[in-house]
Amino acid sequence: MKKFKKISAAIAATVMVASLSVPMIASLPAGAADITITGISTTQQHSFEIYQVFTGDLTGDILTNLKWGSGVTATTYTDAGGNAVTVSAGAAVDENIVTTLTGLLNAVGVVEHFTLAATPTETMVSAADGTATISGLADGYYIVKDVTNLDDQDDANSAWIVQVAGSASIDIKNAKPTVDKQVYDNDDGVTGDNNGWFESADHAINESFQFKLTATIPEDADFAAYEAYKVVFNDTMSDGVTFESIASVKVNGTDVPAYAEGTADNGYKSTAAPAQAGGSWTLTIEDLLEYDADLKDGSSIEVIYNAHLNENAIVHTATADNTDTNKNTVSLSYSNNPDATGAGTAEGKTPEDTVWVFTYEVDNTKYKDSVSAENALADAGFRLYKGETEVGLVYDAVKGAYRPVADGETAVEMKSAADGKFNIIGLDAGTYTLKETTTPGGYNTCAPITIEIKAVHEENAGGTAANLNLTGSSNMTNDVINKSGSLLPGTGGIGTTIFYVGGGCMVALASVFLITKKRMSKKED
């Protein structure tokens, strides 16, 4: 009996806290006859099934005279002679079997070596304060199984726990991942520019830039319950964004390769199609433990991918409502309910995180002499420059405006249409110069126009939209006027000198003519 008590005490002292999604074992002290679970989500009610494994006599923290409970029907254990052990509710548990069970009563051991009854011994649900209590139970060991359906919910089931005998309180740990999406904003040389990774950015159409997805697995020892831990990034791009390529995937700074057919099931798998415009795609790491064997210390998974705005991007003007456009989101699916082998399935899902990308429009109308509809002037040619570099533009007939060129396209000179318009869509923030390069006959060439797009954009306090402020911008709307007639060169120019010299010569010739004519008249007299 001393040996039996020592073994029982060893079992009572065995404590294992696994995580996120399997049942628990609890022993009940004499007189308490209840189980209390704390640490449950307060936003999601959880349901539990309770299975009685053993009953016995509890003295202090030692359970003796073990008998099989009603919650299990079979075990894989064998006796000293190699014979299968028969499980029968109320039958005594052989002392040798108890010896075998010592050290094996843990999360995986219980799942692998016991068959649960078809009907649980008891059931209970959690309260709004994140606790669950069930009373009226006999002293013994119990499996408490979290059976809450949490598909696509940002929550996790509780874990198998071998509880110290004499304590009926279980504090579970439901740590769960978070995900964040950011977009890179380059230096546009204007005040208020973000310059780095933020929740919003501005870019030109067909300008390549990057998105960054970051999943954070919190520090929590309960991840030891998983033999595999799966994460899936669910990325959704607006119609105005085109996917280019995956730039990098890292776990705690270590590169993760792309999965290759015919190799072991490792690396990342992406469903994004080349040049995919808009829509959703996923990036999956089947088992995070291959890259971080000790998730209890926390992990960071970073995905960076290349993309660009396409011709379907929503553009922003100096006067229009510029909030909540070109939004792009990500959520994370993650293992939150491992099965009996601990193999994770991505059933939990975080809320979406959103970023916004802005691009801008400059509206131009060409007139002759003055601004009026009847004075619209067609066929004037213009080119746009950023510094000394021309911004390559093409005409988009669908949009009725010029936009930045894509790969393989040839830039053209902008021409004012019959209504005088030659609008430009899809520009980044910055300073530009609009130059007239072809002037209609009979009109003067207009002076270059400096355009400044100064944009301040940021996510709002609730994270539901991004606000844009274009205050300080100039000439985002332009009336470009050509005056009819010829423009004479200024004072001191060679052109005026020619007129002065020519006039002087004419006066001199006239004087010579008059003097000659007078002399001839005198001779005739």
PyMOL commands that set and color helices and strands:
alter all, ss='L'
color gray80, all
select helices_A, chain A and resi 2-13+95-101+107-113+221-225+288-290+295-297+373-375+494-524
alter helices_A, ss='H'
color red, helices_A
select strands_A, chain A and resi 16-17+24-27+34-38+47-59+62-68+72-75+114-116+122-125+132-135+140-146+161-162+169-171+178-185+196-198+200-202+208-217+231-251+254-255+268-270+277-285+299-309+327-335+346-349+353-358+360-368+381-386+389-390+393-396+401-404+414-415+424-427+430-438+449-453+456-459+466-469+477-482
alter strands_A, ss='S'
color yellow, strands_A
deselect
rebuild
show_as cartoon
